[in-house]
Amino acid sequence: MSAASPTFAAAPSSPALERPLAARRPTIAAALPREQEARLRAIEEKVAAGERLGFDDGLFLMRTPALHRVGRLANHERERRHANRAYFVVNRHLNPSNYCVYDCKFCAFFRRADDPTGYRLSLDDIRRLARDEFEPDLTEVHIVGGLDPKLPYSYFVDLLRVLKEERPQIHLKAYTMIEIEWLARLSKQSIEQVVDDLLAAGLGSCPGGGVEVLSDRVHQAIFPNKLGPAQWLDTARRVQQRGVRMNATMLYGHIETDDELVSHMLQIRALQDETRGFMTFIPLAFHPDHTELSHLPGPTGLLDLRTIAVSRLLVDNVDHIKTYWIMQGLGVAQVALRYGADDVDGTVVDEKITHEAGATSPFGVTRSELVRLIREAGRDPWQRDTCCTRAELQVSP
């Protein structure tokens, strides 16, 4: 972070791969003790007055039993910004390869070089997909994958060119900060030069994955080889300074603490104050199956809703909060539209990464299904473009 950026309280130490659920997850209470009631009322008054919440406020909101009041407060902020709109996009995922030089403990998608279940798509494969399988009304392709050591730098640039040749109007949301930094090392170029090459090939924006949790402790415990917090923030800053907009994610429900989640939100907020380049903040629910953390239970629906609500209240300078239904489930996503979320991502055809980790959500939904689900939740479905610059009401399924 820059010298002007604030610092945040350090998280308390805990065993590297254990999750102290009983110690940190509140139950839902009908009434609060007097001191907690006064604290929550003070936070409600700050939000009503348009005052920015701080670290201690966020930590209280993550721990108070009054979850429904936290959700109501987040819903107030959500409706103040977006009224009754709930946004979505018609999109599909494209994962060029699942071979990866990293072996993050939370990931079920990656394969090592000698694994017979690994795959890599050729550029001809990708051209065929674009011609034969991409939906006619598709507006966005979300592109992320493993760091495959057998793929040259030119492959990642040409992949974008091939897609633009076949479908010129589609927005390409491609490559996390982990991939951008990998491409810089692969090509022996600067981050800025890599971004310029990708823009010339058709890059539209970047996804927010790969950041996980901005905590040195969590980084060392479960993804030590990937970019650390300071490196991720620096790469995101440099990409955004090149004019590329992106999302920011946060992986929760594994070994992180409440302190670390709140710190993560505030670090994203601080960078957004500086760059204004984040489009959407996306809490991602961890799925443990088939990972090295499979002994963990993963997040509950209550934690899903709380994390979304607190995100809306703390990350106050990012316009949109997304409930990623692939990870949280369609039912929770509907409720989340009343807990601070204003976006449900999209049709998400051919999602692989979360389903490799045991997700039971569909492998994609149609536009009409999303419209119906949004309307059932009492919201008005608005189909948007990737960068949230245009949207139109979907009147019929």
Secondary structure, 3 states (H helix, E strand, C coil): CCCCCCCCCCCCCCCCCCCCHHHHCCCCCCCCCHHHHHHHHHHHHHHHCCCCCCHHHHHHHHHCCCHHHHHHHHHHHHHHHHCCEEEEECEEEECCECECCCCCCCCCCCECCCCCCCCECCHHHHHHHHHHCCCCCCCEEEECCCCCCCCCHHHHHHHHHHHHHHCCCCEEEECCHHHHHHHHHHHCCCHHHHHHHHHHHCEEEECCCCCCCCCHHHHHHHCCCCCCHHHHHHHHHHHHHCCCCEEEEEEECCCCCHHHHHHHHHHHHHHHHHHCCEEEEEEEECCCCCCCCCCCCCCCHHHHHHHHHHHHHHCCCCCEEECCHHHHCHHHHHHHCCCCCCEEEECCECCCHHHHCCCCCCCCCCHHHHHHHHHHCCCEEEEECCCCCCEEECCCC
